[in-house]
Each structure stands twice: as structure tokens, then as C-alpha cells.
Amino acid sequence: MTALAPADVASAVAASEPVLVVRDLAKSFGGVRAVDGVSFSVLPGTMLALIGPNGAGKTTCFNMLNGQLRPDGGEVLLAGRAITGLKPRHVWRMGVGRTFQITATFTSMTVRENVQMALISHAGGIWSPFGRARDRHRDEADGLLAQVGMLEQAERACGVLAYGDLKRVELAVALANRPRLLLMDEPTAGMAPRERIELMALTAGIATATGIAVLFTEHDMDVVFTHSDSVIVLDRGRLIAHGTAQEVRQDPNVRAVYLGSGATSGGH
């Protein structure tokens, strides 16, 4: 992954097209419109938070973006190319990384081997714990681990890591396919307050340094308002607000359906 200087990224963001464009995305389950004509975009090097109350359609929206669900209508463009309805492996190969609310690492493998496996898969190879497979992409794996602050723990099994460290490994794995877009589904769930701050500050730094666009869902409003460049809010499948953190915090509709009349932070 080729990193850009922060000044270069800022200049590129000002002049560039969005990495992700979502137009009139829709999905129904029976008679329920889980996502109802949602449109938004994400610029390179920026972090967009997707928030809303339970049942707002956040997870359904995410699952359509990375191919787990096929939309009923609308389109999804990645760097100008349609990815609407493609299968997850095809979306991943086109440059979309994803982390999940519950970490998904191979506990018996080392930290380095987990990242190597993702790199081998991206290169079209087959992972094997035997032979020379463990030496393949070693330097690249170590580079990603250094990027997320986990290089010193490269030889440790993932099964013995603290939860916050597992989240960092998962981030390194998500970066293995050199994504243009990173989807993060409640990345700080289950983490201590300090770990939340550190992980999202790390992610924001990577986005700024590399130009990756980040779309994340999050319950912790302190995380949202501190680390997002902009925020979109869903309620019952519809987009009800889109703006800066300060604009969304003060939006009367958002305060009524999600934040509460006097709230500035907190989850559901």
C-alpha cells in the first residue's frame, strides 16, 4: 500500500471523486422497508459515520455494500465502477475491506500468520500451514502489523491476545487487500473506553495517510463525534440527516429520534 503525505491526501480529497457512491439504495423484507432510497458518498481519506436507533437499517445497508445482501433497487459505485449485487469475494477483490462487530481471527495461528493468510488469499494463492507458506508475504505482513502497532506481537497466537489487540489484528487483515474503502461494523464494541479512542485514532490516521475512505457504524457517540469527518443518520430505513458531527448533533430530528433532547453522547 502506497502512503500519501497528509498534505497530498488533503489536496487529493479536495479535487477527487468519491470512493463510494450510493444512490437510492433499497431493501425490503416482506412488507418492511429496511432501507428506503438511501443515497450518500464517501471521499478518499475521510471517515463517515453511519448511525441510527436499533432497526434503522444500518446493518442491512452495510450488508448490501459488501455483497452479503442483494439490493431491491439502487446502485453502489466503487471508484466509479458498479459493484451492486456482486458477491462478497468479488467486492473484496475490487478493493473493499471490512471489520466486524465480533472479531474473526484464527486463534491457533500467530498474529503474523493471520495477516499472511489474508495476503496470500488476495494474491490468489492457497494457504497452507506447512512448507514455505508461512514465509510468503512475510515482509508485507510485518509492514501491516507495524502500521497497526502489533509488530512486536507478531509471533503470538491470536488466542492469547487481549481483545483490543485482536481488533488491531483484524484491522491489519482488513488492510491486506489494499482497500480503497474500509467498512467497519461497530469497531469499538466490547472495548474499554481508552481502547476505543486508540483504535479509532489509529484508523483515522491510516485513512489520512493512505487516502482510504472509511465508513463505520458505531453506538458510542463520543467516538462518532470525535473521529468522523461527517455523519449520516438512518431512521426506519430512511436517511434523515447528513452533515458534520456538529450539524448532526444539533439537528432536531436526530435529537428527537436518536440522541434525545439533551443528549450529546451515548448509545441506544
Secondary structure as a PSIPRED ss2 file (coil, helix, strand):
# PSIPRED VFORMAT (PSIPRED V4.0)

   1 M C   1.000  0.000  0.000
   2 T C   1.000  0.000  0.000
   3 A C   1.000  0.000  0.000
   4 L C   1.000  0.000  0.000
   5 A C   1.000  0.000  0.000
   6 P H   0.000  1.000  0.000
   7 A H   0.000  1.000  0.000
   8 D H   0.000  1.000  0.000
   9 V H   0.000  1.000  0.000
  10 A H   0.000  1.000  0.000
  11 S H   0.000  1.000  0.000
  12 A H   0.000  1.000  0.000
  13 V H   0.000  1.000  0.000
  14 A H   0.000  1.000  0.000
  15 A H   0.000  1.000  0.000
  16 S C   1.000  0.000  0.000
  17 E C   1.000  0.000  0.000
  18 P C   1.000  0.000  0.000
  19 V C   1.000  0.000  0.000
  20 L E   0.000  0.000  1.000
  21 V E   0.000  0.000  1.000
  22 V E   0.000  0.000  1.000
  23 R E   0.000  0.000  1.000
  24 D E   0.000  0.000  1.000
  25 L E   0.000  0.000  1.000
  26 A E   0.000  0.000  1.000
  27 K E   0.000  0.000  1.000
  28 S E   0.000  0.000  1.000
  29 F E   0.000  0.000  1.000
  30 G C   1.000  0.000  0.000
  31 G C   1.000  0.000  0.000
  32 V E   0.000  0.000  1.000
  33 R E   0.000  0.000  1.000
  34 A E   0.000  0.000  1.000
  35 V E   0.000  0.000  1.000
  36 D E   0.000  0.000  1.000
  37 G E   0.000  0.000  1.000
  38 V E   0.000  0.000  1.000
  39 S E   0.000  0.000  1.000
  40 F E   0.000  0.000  1.000
  41 S E   0.000  0.000  1.000
  42 V E   0.000  0.000  1.000
  43 L C   1.000  0.000  0.000
  44 P C   1.000  0.000  0.000
  45 G C   1.000  0.000  0.000
  46 T C   1.000  0.000  0.000
  47 M E   0.000  0.000  1.000
  48 L E   0.000  0.000  1.000
  49 A E   0.000  0.000  1.000
  50 L E   0.000  0.000  1.000
  51 I E   0.000  0.000  1.000
  52 G C   1.000  0.000  0.000
  53 P C   1.000  0.000  0.000
  54 N C   1.000  0.000  0.000
  55 G C   1.000  0.000  0.000
  56 A C   1.000  0.000  0.000
  57 G C   1.000  0.000  0.000
  58 K H   0.000  1.000  0.000
  59 T H   0.000  1.000  0.000
  60 T H   0.000  1.000  0.000
  61 C H   0.000  1.000  0.000
  62 F H   0.000  1.000  0.000
  63 N H   0.000  1.000  0.000
  64 M H   0.000  1.000  0.000
  65 L H   0.000  1.000  0.000
  66 N C   1.000  0.000  0.000
  67 G C   1.000  0.000  0.000
  68 Q C   1.000  0.000  0.000
  69 L C   1.000  0.000  0.000
  70 R C   1.000  0.000  0.000
  71 P C   1.000  0.000  0.000
  72 D C   1.000  0.000  0.000
  73 G E   0.000  0.000  1.000
  74 G E   0.000  0.000  1.000
  75 E E   0.000  0.000  1.000
  76 V E   0.000  0.000  1.000
  77 L E   0.000  0.000  1.000
  78 L E   0.000  0.000  1.000
  79 A C   1.000  0.000  0.000
  80 G C   1.000  0.000  0.000
  81 R E   0.000  0.000  1.000
  82 A E   0.000  0.000  1.000
  83 I C   1.000  0.000  0.000
  84 T C   1.000  0.000  0.000
  85 G C   1.000  0.000  0.000
  86 L C   1.000  0.000  0.000
  87 K C   1.000  0.000  0.000
  88 P H   0.000  1.000  0.000
  89 R H   0.000  1.000  0.000
  90 H H   0.000  1.000  0.000
  91 V H   0.000  1.000  0.000
  92 W H   0.000  1.000  0.000
  93 R H   0.000  1.000  0.000
  94 M C   1.000  0.000  0.000
  95 G C   1.000  0.000  0.000
  96 V E   0.000  0.000  1.000
  97 G E   0.000  0.000  1.000
  98 R E   0.000  0.000  1.000
  99 T E   0.000  0.000  1.000
 100 F C   1.000  0.000  0.000
 101 Q C   1.000  0.000  0.000
 102 I C   1.000  0.000  0.000
 103 T C   1.000  0.000  0.000
 104 A C   1.000  0.000  0.000
 105 T C   1.000  0.000  0.000
 106 F C   1.000  0.000  0.000
 107 T C   1.000  0.000  0.000
 108 S C   1.000  0.000  0.000
 109 M C   1.000  0.000  0.000
 110 T E   0.000  0.000  1.000
 111 V H   0.000  1.000  0.000
 112 R H   0.000  1.000  0.000
 113 E H   0.000  1.000  0.000
 114 N H   0.000  1.000  0.000
 115 V H   0.000  1.000  0.000
 116 Q H   0.000  1.000  0.000
 117 M H   0.000  1.000  0.000
 118 A H   0.000  1.000  0.000
 119 L H   0.000  1.000  0.000
 120 I H   0.000  1.000  0.000
 121 S H   0.000  1.000  0.000
 122 H H   0.000  1.000  0.000
 123 A C   1.000  0.000  0.000
 124 G C   1.000  0.000  0.000
 125 G C   1.000  0.000  0.000
 126 I C   1.000  0.000  0.000
 127 W C   1.000  0.000  0.000
 128 S C   1.000  0.000  0.000
 129 P C   1.000  0.000  0.000
 130 F C   1.000  0.000  0.000
 131 G C   1.000  0.000  0.000
 132 R C   1.000  0.000  0.000
 133 A H   0.000  1.000  0.000
 134 R H   0.000  1.000  0.000
 135 D H   0.000  1.000  0.000
 136 R C   1.000  0.000  0.000
 137 H C   1.000  0.000  0.000
 138 R H   0.000  1.000  0.000
 139 D H   0.000  1.000  0.000
 140 E H   0.000  1.000  0.000
 141 A H   0.000  1.000  0.000
 142 D H   0.000  1.000  0.000
 143 G H   0.000  1.000  0.000
 144 L H   0.000  1.000  0.000
 145 L H   0.000  1.000  0.000
 146 A H   0.000  1.000  0.000
 147 Q H   0.000  1.000  0.000
 148 V C   1.000  0.000  0.000
 149 G C   1.000  0.000  0.000
 150 M C   1.000  0.000  0.000
 151 L H   0.000  1.000  0.000
 152 E H   0.000  1.000  0.000
 153 Q H   0.000  1.000  0.000
 154 A C   1.000  0.000  0.000
 155 E C   1.000  0.000  0.000
 156 R C   1.000  0.000  0.000
 157 A E   0.000  0.000  1.000
 158 C H   0.000  1.000  0.000
 159 G H   0.000  1.000  0.000
 160 V H   0.000  1.000  0.000
 161 L C   1.000  0.000  0.000
 162 A C   1.000  0.000  0.000
 163 Y H   0.000  1.000  0.000
 164 G H   0.000  1.000  0.000
 165 D H   0.000  1.000  0.000
 166 L H   0.000  1.000  0.000
 167 K H   0.000  1.000  0.000
 168 R H   0.000  1.000  0.000
 169 V H   0.000  1.000  0.000
 170 E H   0.000  1.000  0.000
 171 L H   0.000  1.000  0.000
 172 A H   0.000  1.000  0.000
 173 V H   0.000  1.000  0.000
 174 A H   0.000  1.000  0.000
 175 L C   1.000  0.000  0.000
 176 A C   1.000  0.000  0.000
 177 N C   1.000  0.000  0.000
 178 R C   1.000  0.000  0.000
 179 P C   1.000  0.000  0.000
 180 R C   1.000  0.000  0.000
 181 L E   0.000  0.000  1.000
 182 L E   0.000  0.000  1.000
 183 L E   0.000  0.000  1.000
 184 M E   0.000  0.000  1.000
 185 D E   0.000  0.000  1.000
 186 E C   1.000  0.000  0.000
 187 P C   1.000  0.000  0.000
 188 T C   1.000  0.000  0.000
 189 A C   1.000  0.000  0.000
 190 G C   1.000  0.000  0.000
 191 M C   1.000  0.000  0.000
 192 A C   1.000  0.000  0.000
 193 P H   0.000  1.000  0.000
 194 R H   0.000  1.000  0.000
 195 E H   0.000  1.000  0.000
 196 R H   0.000  1.000  0.000
 197 I H   0.000  1.000  0.000
 198 E H   0.000  1.000  0.000
 199 L H   0.000  1.000  0.000
 200 M H   0.000  1.000  0.000
 201 A H   0.000  1.000  0.000
 202 L H   0.000  1.000  0.000
 203 T H   0.000  1.000  0.000
 204 A H   0.000  1.000  0.000
 205 G H   0.000  1.000  0.000
 206 I H   0.000  1.000  0.000
 207 A H   0.000  1.000  0.000
 208 T H   0.000  1.000  0.000
 209 A H   0.000  1.000  0.000
 210 T H   0.000  1.000  0.000
 211 G C   1.000  0.000  0.000
 212 I C   1.000  0.000  0.000
 213 A E   0.000  0.000  1.000
 214 V E   0.000  0.000  1.000
 215 L E   0.000  0.000  1.000
 216 F E   0.000  0.000  1.000
 217 T E   0.000  0.000  1.000
 218 E C   1.000  0.000  0.000
 219 H C   1.000  0.000  0.000
 220 D C   1.000  0.000  0.000
 221 M H   0.000  1.000  0.000
 222 D H   0.000  1.000  0.000
 223 V H   0.000  1.000  0.000
 224 V H   0.000  1.000  0.000
 225 F H   0.000  1.000  0.000
 226 T H   0.000  1.000  0.000
 227 H H   0.000  1.000  0.000
 228 S C   1.000  0.000  0.000
 229 D C   1.000  0.000  0.000
 230 S E   0.000  0.000  1.000
 231 V E   0.000  0.000  1.000
 232 I E   0.000  0.000  1.000
 233 V E   0.000  0.000  1.000
 234 L E   0.000  0.000  1.000
 235 D E   0.000  0.000  1.000
 236 R C   1.000  0.000  0.000
 237 G C   1.000  0.000  0.000
 238 R E   0.000  0.000  1.000
 239 L E   0.000  0.000  1.000
 240 I E   0.000  0.000  1.000
 241 A E   0.000  0.000  1.000
 242 H E   0.000  0.000  1.000
 243 G E   0.000  0.000  1.000
 244 T C   1.000  0.000  0.000
 245 A H   0.000  1.000  0.000
 246 Q H   0.000  1.000  0.000
 247 E H   0.000  1.000  0.000
 248 V H   0.000  1.000  0.000
 249 R H   0.000  1.000  0.000
 250 Q H   0.000  1.000  0.000
 251 D C   1.000  0.000  0.000
 252 P H   0.000  1.000  0.000
 253 N H   0.000  1.000  0.000
 254 V H   0.000  1.000  0.000
 255 R H   0.000  1.000  0.000
 256 A H   0.000  1.000  0.000
 257 V H   0.000  1.000  0.000
 258 Y H   0.000  1.000  0.000
 259 L H   0.000  1.000  0.000
 260 G C   1.000  0.000  0.000
 261 S C   1.000  0.000  0.000
 262 G C   1.000  0.000  0.000
 263 A C   1.000  0.000  0.000
 264 T C   1.000  0.000  0.000
 265 S C   1.000  0.000  0.000
 266 G C   1.000  0.000  0.000
 267 G C   1.000  0.000  0.000
 268 H C   1.000  0.000  0.000
